[in-house]
Amino acid sequence: MTESKNASGLEAEGDAAADFLEELLDILDMDGDIDISVEAGRAKVAVVSEGPHQDLKRLVGPDGEVLDALQDLARLAVQSETGEMSRLMLDIADFRAGRRERLAEQARETIAKVRETGESVAMPAMNAFERKVVHDVVLEAGLVSESEGEDPDRHVVVSPQA
């Protein structure tokens, strides 16, 4: 697959997800703008509003549970439209962006502890998105990380470089 086909395929994923989300917002009578981009080889769709995020936060739910479900539904809508599986990332009211920064800080604290003690440190259970953020921060810091356990208790263990 060429790079331009890949980019156009990702744009098509974003467009299909945006159509699905626009219909959902209409049904729920909620206001929100939809931004589509491509990041790290995957389509990213964000639902944002210019005013207070109160309405949109209902679509995030406790700990992002509703957001995760909507992301799964958006991926199914993309698959129905394009015939291909999607790794689309959905963010609503900047929940994932804020969560990403908090997780990166938590990962940096864990990295400091590993460097100080020379021992591996297990982090709390996380979903796949959260573990990916931590793995990226750990890799950037030059240490090693590994996911262990089974969902919902799957977690990241950060270790000194081998």
C-alpha positions, 0 to 999 in steps of 0.5 A: 500500500502506498503512503498516499493510499494509506493517508486517503484511507485514514481520511476516509475512516475519519470522514465515516466516523464523523458522519456517524458522530454527527448523526449521533449528536443530532439525535441527542440534540447536542452541539459539537464540532468534529475535527478530523486528523491523522496522528501516528498512523491512525485516524483521529476524530475529536468532538469539541465545543466552543462553550462549556463541555458539560453536555459533551462530558455526558458522552465521556462518562465515568472514567471514559467508559462511555467514550470507549463505547462510542469509539467502538461504535464509531469503529464499527461504523467505519468498518461498515462504510469502508469494509476494513477494520479501523484503529480510529481514536476518538476524543470528546471534550479533550478527555483523552488529551487531558488523560494522556498528560496525566498518564505521562506524568504518572509514567515519568514518576514511575520512571524516576522510581525505577531509576532510583531503586534499580527495581521494576515497578508495576503500575495500576491497571489500565485500558489499552489506550492508557497502556500505550501512552505509558509504553511510549513515555517509557520507551522515550526515556530509554527504559523497558515496559511490558504489559502483564495480566489479563483485562480488567487487571492488565497493567504496565511493569516498568523495568531498568534497561536490560 
